């Protein structure tokens, strides 16, 4: 499958690039995803929210935004249960199917056991801290899934007689709980107050830059609601889609270009082989004649390859790419990031190397 990059995740821009000065003084909000857990069984507690599985990123290091939860992020992952507020708890919980320890899975791999009733009846949790685990939190296991993103599914079963290994497949039978991860805050909710309204629009208005003259806009505090490092109509569309007030949202911000001939700017595009298994080529669309810079980076932000080529005019240019670094070393299997730039036009995204 090929990636055609118009708007992808901002996986890149902690790599020697800086965010726009607009919006400084506001923190880029944490990325949080959560799967709410409600019993699948009929009868007592059916349909009640009794817990959840959630990730909270402590620091994105200005590298990853809306790109899922990766091992290099600093995060906590928690699976927790609390039945005590469910009506009829005292009579129905003890001895029920829910009065047991739980084995949690993400997609089809085991991630940990939740021990219930250790301190309070009907309460239990399991917490992984990816960087600074202190008891009772657990260190992040080596085979913990990477990345975890919106749409991945959490399944919880009654604990088996033996403790599975991290990554072991699903057991037979039906889970007690099954739910997909969703973003906890809507795109555009910059201040994370649960609403997308005028208080969030000021971030879009202050950073409005449809020709990308100011460089990358990283995260919602810099007006980037769709994760493509820009602040333009795509972000306004996301804002309107998630608008929560009863009245109509504001019109798009006004824009006056400071670039001579700005109306002539086009958009560069890049098509990267994905996955890449050997020698291949990258196809770049240059909107005009000029120099095109192509950089490839590891997910930690280290540049592994840099190329500069000249486009003789508007059109597609084929760039050989052997899947090696600038020093000739083959790139190990894994996810890599790329950034193609020509003047004010930038295309960025990710691809996978398979060996």
Helices and strands as residue ranges (DSSP letters): E 3-4, E 32-38, E 49-59, E 74-82, H 89-92, E 102-106, E 109-114, E 123-129, E 138-139, E 153-158, E 177-180, E 182-183, H 198-207, G 220-222, H 233-241, G 262-264, E 269-272, E 280-286, E 290-298, E 303-311, E 315-321, E 334-342, E 345-353
